[in-house]
């Protein structure tokens, strides 16, 4: 079940609630002082350089050959 963060417009208090999307709509109607809060979003971190497979490298080298002024060396 999804989790939603809300911030109280009056007090600034942030709460986390778990509910279905249908209950979310009802909650927002019943609690006009609460607003969705998107400050606690987690992002996936990528460590290092992602690897390109050989097929992608081959395609990018063909693109580089067709467009010699493009700097695609980081992809080949």
Secondary structure, DSSP 4 states (H G I P E B T S, - for coil): --EEEEEETTT--EEEEE--HHHHHHHHHH-TTEEE--TT-------SPPPPPHHHHHHHHHHHHH-TTS--GGG-
